[in-house]
């Protein structure tokens, strides 16, 4: 996957009631890359994850999710 990351992501699991996130910032080099995301419903809440976790477990873009 290409660096820098795409803007929109769907989490594999719910994080504080949210699954759709947008990139706020990113940084690092090589194996130390990280991405800071915020959920669409709460722009003040931030999640910081490694680039490896994002590209391996998350889906790029906002995916349509089944109802709970």
C-alpha positions, 0 to 999 in steps of 0.5 A: 500500500502506498504512503501517505495513507488514503484519507478514509478508513473502515475499522475491522472492529468498533472503537468507542462505537465507531467504525468509519474514520478519517486521517488527521495526521501521519508521520514516522519513517520505515517501520515506525510509521503511524497514523492518527485518525478521528471517527466521523461521529466525534472529531475530538476523539483521536486514535493513533495506530501503526501504519502496519496495523492500518494497512493489514487490518483496516479497509481503505475507504468507507465500507457499507456495514451491516446493521447491528 
